[in-house]
Amino acid sequence: MLATLIPKTVDQPAADPVQDFDPRFVALPAGHFIGGRIVPGDGPAIEVRRPSDGLAYGEIPEAGETGVDVAVRDASEAQQKSGWGDCPPRERGAVLRRWADLIMENRLELAQLEAVGSTRCIAEAYTGEVPFTAEAIRFFAECADKYSGDVLPTRSRSLGMLMPEPYGVVGAIAPWNFPLSMASWKCGPALAAGNAIVLKPSELTPFSTVRLAELALKAGLPPGIFNVVQGSGQATGSALVRHALVRKVSFTGSTLTGKNVMTDAAHHGMKPVTLELGGKSPQLVFNDAGDVETVAQRIARGFMANAGQACVAGTRLIVQRGIADALVAAIVRHASHAVPGATWKAKSRFAPLINQRQAEKVHTAVSKTVAAGAEALCGGDFFEGFGGGFFFQPTVLTGVQPGMPAVEEEIFGPVLTVQIFDEEEEGIAQAGHAVYGLAAGVHTMDIGQAMRATRAIAAGTVWINRYGRTTDFIVPTGGFNGSGLGKDLGRQAFEANLRQKSVLLDF
């Protein structure tokens, strides 16, 4: 996801309340959220650190098999006894709409919770992340009573029907890069369809989703219908996927972990999965792409937003020779002007990497690529003067070849590789990837050329003369091949949270 994926909304207040804040004084709702209340838990504590300075600022309990079992059984009982799945769909939608309103009423608090320990700068969290979260929930609230079953053509003296019903308990695992909005992608459709949900946020960004669950309860969601369990993916996430009462799983994260989720789901109940996984998305630019400066800004946002920590980050520039020199020079200018800053500073726009492990991964991939013969036109190392913060310079690499780490691997950092082509077929071929197929950008004023490229590129989403999502939540998102299964957003995400029962009745 990118900054352009979390678009700014139009309902800005007259006086912008976004100001610097002191991260030491942000109240953290630490613990699990089960049965309508925060539960401290008795598992081992996990230390949580701030990416802007590397300091520990809180801790969470880890829910193992026992803790997950408590949360899932509570959700299952609530789903059966509260009437949530059986109530009129319009009533479910009304609760979700009230929830979205409360999210906006508590916008600054949620933005600070998001910014204090994640890679989301406070201004971006306030103007983008939180409103995007509320709007996603509103979209799925409207799906609740807009989808019905079907009457099927059968013999004249019988009636065939297709009856949708909720699964019961949906297990969801959200990533650390966009904690609130990714939670809304999972909770919105599952709850609108009448399910209960047990959500595991990332152990790196655990707090804002607990507050989200508190607001859902305040909006009228029955206790237990939205539970949150804290912990690592290996212990808590795996236990959640394997639990016998979890009937459907939604996961966003790495391709490797997605494979493990799929395996666990197959071996523990044959439950359906929705997987949004990794990507190595191309930005295919033809000579007739238009104004060079406009395209350069678009490309720069595509790989620099959230410091490149987005599954759909456009990190492979594949550019036709005639425009290559001018475009690359303009991109380098934009990249060189990035000013990093702590996420709790109002003027900060360039984010840190999430932790030391991720920082080392990005640095290693860049170093190996340069050692293999690539040239860094800008960046290539960490910003100086940030103490324990993990700020990596936006990096543009030329002279790259297939097989180099920065070209092949999803490194999740602000790193753009540049490959040049002459003919259309060559460019389209370079846009392909052996593993990933999440998203792609195509930049050309020739509609025929744009559609030929769109048809040929194996990607679940293709943006033409833009890069990034809007608040048109009706457009689903999801990848091909190693980038995942199923769709988030759109009617498809809502329908994926319902199972279909076939009924045949004889008169």
N, C-alpha and C positions, 0 to 999 in steps of 0.2 A: 504494500500500500504506500501511497505517496501523499505529499501535501496536496497535490491536485486530486487525489482520491478522496480527500477530506475537504471538500470545497467550503469556502466561506459562505455564510448565509446572509440574508438581507435584513434579518431582524436585529441589527446592532443597536445598542442603547445610544442615547444622545451623548452621554459621557462614558468613555471607555473605562471600565473598572479594572482593567488589566494593569497591574503594577508589580514591581519587584515584591517578592515575599520571602520571609525567612523560613527555610525548610525545617528548622528546628521546632517550629511552633504549629506544624500541621498535625492535627489529631488523626491518628491512624486507627481505623477499625480492624484491629488485628485479631485473627482467629477464623474459625469456620463460621458459616451462617447456616444453621440447621433448625428447621421447625419454627422459623420466624424470629430467631434470636442469635446473637453472636455467642459461639461456644469456644472456650479457650483451647480445648483439646489436650490430650495427654501424651502426644507423640513427641519425638525429638524436635528441638527448635531448629529452624533454618534461618540463618542470618541474611538480611536483605540490605544491599548496598546501593547507593546513589551513583549513577553513571557519570554525573557531572563532576564529582570530586572523589569518588571511590570510597566514601565513608559509609560505615554501617549506620543505618538509621532506624532499624526495626527488625523484628523477627516474627516468624509465623510457625505454628505447629505443623508437623507433617502428619497427614492422615494416611495410615497404612491400611491394610485389609479391614481391620476392625472399624476404623473411623469412616472409611468409605461405606462399609456395610450399614452403619448407623444412618448416614446421610441418604443412601439410596432407599433403604427400607422406610425411612420417614417420608421420602418423596412419593414412594409407591402407595403408602397408606393414605397420604394426603390426596393423591390423584383419584383414588377410589372412593374416599369418604367425603371429600369437600364438595363434590359435584362440579369441579372445574371442567372436566372433560364432557359432562352431560349438560351443562348450562347452555342457554341459547347463545349461539356464536356472537350475536350482537353485544351481549353482556360482557363476554370476554374481551371483545374489541374496546368496549368502553373503559374497562380496567386498564388496558394497555395504553389507551390515549391519556388517561389520567396519569399514568406512570411517565409518559413522555413529557407531560406538562410539568411534573415534579422535577424531572431531570433538568429542564430549562430553568425552573425556579431556583434550583441549587447549582446552577451552572458554574459559578466561580469556585465553590467548594470542590466540585468534581474536577474542575480543571486543575486546581492546585494539587489535589490528590494524584491526578494523572501525571502532572509535571514533576512533582517532587522526587519521584524515584524511577521515572521512565525516560525515554528519549524524546518525549513530546514537550517542546518548549511551551511555556505558559500561554503565550499569545496564540499559538496554533491550537492548543488544547481548548482554549476558550472560544475562539472564533470558528474553529473547525470541528475538532473531535467530539466535543459534547453536543453541539447542535446536530451533527451527523448521526450520533447515537440516538438522539430523540427522534429524528426524522425516520430512521430505519425502523424503530419500534412503531411509529405511527403508520408506516407503510404496511407492516404485517398486521397491525390492528385492523386495517381495512380489508385485509385478506380473509379475516375470520368468517365473515358472513357473505363473502363473494364467491365461495367455492362450494359446490354441492356434488352429490353423486350423479348417477346417470341411469336412465331407463333404457334397457337394451332391447333390440328387436328380437323377439322369440316367436314361438307358435301362438296362434290366435287365442288359445285357452290357457295361456300362462303369462307370467310377468317376470321379466329378467331385470335385475337391479344391480348396480354397483354402489356399495355403501362405504364411504370413507369413515375411518375411526382413528383416534389417536393411538400411538403405540403404548403409551403408559408413561414410562420414565425414559427420557433421553439423556444420555451422558455426553457432555461437551467439554472439550479441551481447547482453551484459547491461548494465543501466542502473546509474547511480551511487547511486540512492536507497536500495536495499536490496541491496548487492553480494553478500553470501553467500547469502541466501535465493533471490534471483533466479538465481544460478548453480546452486543445487540444483534449481530448477524445470526447468532446461535439461539439466544433466548427468544427473540422476536417470533420467528416462525414456529418454534416448538411450542411456545405458550399459546400463540394464536390458534394453533391446531388442537389445543386441549390437553397437551401433555404436561407432565411435571418435568423439571430439568434439574440436573445436578451438574454444576459447572466447576471445572478446575481451571482457575487462572494460572498463568505462569508464576512460578515461585520467585521470579525476578521482579514482577510487577503485580503484587497480590492484593493491594488494598482497595483500589477504586471500585472493583467489582463487588466487594462486600457492601459498600455504600449504595451501589446500584441496587442490590438485593433489598436493602433496607427501604429504599424508596418504592420499590415494587410492592412491598408489604403495605406501606402507607397508602398506596394507590388502591388497595383492595384485593391484591392477590392473596389467596388463602395461604396461611403458614405451611411451609413444607413444599409448596409447589415450585419454589425457586430456592434451591440449596446451593451453597458454595463450599467446596472442600479445598483446603490448601495442601500443598506439598509438591514434591518433585514428580516429573513425568515417569521416572522409573518405578517409583513406589506407588504414588497416589494415582497417577494417570492410568497406569497399567491395571491397577485394581479396579478402577472405575469401568474401564472397557470390558474387563472380564466378568464383572458382576452379573449374576444370572437375571436379576430384575431390570437391568438396563437393556432395553429392547432395540435401541437405535443409537448410533454414535456419530458425533460431528467433531472433526478435528481440523485445526489449522496449524501447520508447522512444517518441519523439514520432511523431505521425501523419505529419508531413512526411517524416521520415527513413524511416518505414515504407513510404511510397510509393516512395522511392528504392530501398529494399531489394527491394520487389516488382518494380520495373522491372528492376533488375540481375539478379534471379533469372530473370525471364522471358527476358531477352536472352542469358543465359549458362548455358543448360542446361535451361530449363523445369523448374526444381526446385521442389518444394512448399515453402511457407513457413508458419510459424506466427507471427502478429504480435499482440502485445499492445501497444496504442497508447494515445493520449491519452484523456482523459475530462473531462467537466464535469458531475459526477454530482449529481442532485437529491436533496434530503431532503424528501419530501412528508409533511407533518404535518397530520392532521385534528384537529378539536376534541376527539374522544374518544380521543386518544393515550394518556391515562393521566396519571400523576404528572408534573407539569411539571418538577420538578427532575431526575427520572430522564431524561426526554427531553432536557432541556437538556444534561446531562452527555454523553449519547450524541451529540448534534449537535456539541458542542464538540470531543469527541475526533475526530469525523469530519473536521473541517477543520483542527484544530490539530496533530494527531499528525505527527511528523517535520516540523513547521513547514509542513504542507500539501503537502509534496513527495511526493505519492503519486498515482498515476494514477487511483485510485478515490476520492480525497478528496471528501467530500460538501460541496461548496463553494456549492451553491445551495439555500438554505432556502426552501421554498414552503409557507407555513403558512396554515391557515384562520383567518379573522378572529377568531373567538371565543376562540382561545387565543394569538393572535399577541403581544399586549402582554406578557403574563406570561412567555411562552416566550423572547421576544427579550431581555427584561430579565434573565432568568436566564442566558442564554447570554453576555450582555455581562459579567455578574459573573464567570463562569468565565474568559472571555477576558482580563479585566483583571487576574486573579491569576496569569497566566503569569510565571514567573521564568526568564529565560534563563541559560544557563551553558555553559562549555566542555565539549565532549563527553568529556573525560578527567576530569571531576569526578564523583564518585560520586552527588552529590545532584542533578545536572543532569537536567532532564526536558523542557525546551523547547529545541529544536535550532536551530542556525543554518541559513541558506540556504547552498547549496553553494559559491557563488562570487560575485564582484562582478557578473558578467554577469546571473546569475539575480536577484540583489538589485535591480539596476536595472530589470529587467523587471517585477518585482512592484511596485516603487515607481511606475513609470510607469503601469502599468495602474490602480492605485488613484488616482493623481493625476488621470488623465484621466477616470475615472468620477466622482470628486467634482466636477471642473470641469464635467462634463456635467449636474450637478444632484443627484447622490447625496449622502447625509450619512453621515459616519463616526461611529457611536455610540461606538466605541473604536478605538484604534490609528491606523493610517494612515501610520506612519512607522517609522523604525528606533529600536531601543533605544539610549539614549546610554550612553557609558562602556565600550564594548567594543573600542575601538581599531580593529584591522583586521578584526574579526569581523563576520559578516553576519547580524545578528539583527534580524528584522522583527517588529513588534508584531502580535499577533492583531488582526484588523480585521473589524468588522461594519458592512456598508454597507446602509442603507435608502434608500427613495425611488429605487430603481434601475428602469431600463426596458430592455426588449429592445434590443440593439444596443450597449449600453455594454460597454467592454472587460472589466470584472470579471464581467459576466454571460455573455458569449459565449466568452471566451478561456480556455484552460487556462493559467493564469498560474503554477501550481506554487508557491503561497505560502499562508500562513495567513489567507486572506481569504474571508469568508462574505458573500454577498449575500442580501437578504431580499425576497421577493415575497409578497404577500398575496392570497388568493382567498376567494370566498364559497361557490360551489357545487362539488361534486365534479368535474364535467366540466371546469370552469375550471382547477382545480388540476392535474388530469391533463394538460391541454393545456400548461400552463406547465412541467410537468416534462419535456416533450420538448425535444430539441435538434436543430438542423439538421444538425450534423456528428457529434456524439459519441453513443455508446450503450454505455458500459462498465458502469456500475453505477448503482443507485438504492436509496434507502431509503424505505420506506413505514411510517408510524407511525399505527396505529389499532387499536382494540379490536374493530372490526367486521370479522369475517372476510370477509364478502361484499364490503365496500368494499375491503379489502386485496387480494382476488383480482381485483376489477375493475381496480384500479390496476395490479397486477402484469401482468395481461394486456395492458393498453393501453400501458404504458411500453416503449419500444424500448431495452432494456438487456440485456446478456448475463448480468448478475447482479442480482437484486433481493433485498435483505434486508428482512425484515418485523419490526418492533419490535426491531431491532438494527442495528448498522452495523459491518461488518468480518468478516474470515474467522476461522475456527477451525482447529484441527488436524484437522478432518475433510477430509483431502486427497482423499477420494473425490468431493467436490463440485468439478467443474471450474470454471475461470474463463476468461473471454474476452469480447470485446466484439462489438457489432454496428456496422455502418456504418463511420464513420471511426475507430472504436476497435479495429479489428483483425479478424483472421481466425483461426479455429481456437481450440483450448483449451489452456491450461496446467492442470496438476493433473488428477486424476481418471483413469479408464481411458482417456479420450479422448486425453490427452497421451501415454500410453504407446503406444497404437495408432497415433498419428500418426508415431511413429518407426519404423514397420514398413511395408514395401510388400507388397502382396498379389499373389501369383502364382497364376493359374488353371491347373489341370492337369486334363486329360481323358484317361483311360486306357481303352483297349478291351481286353476279355479275349480 
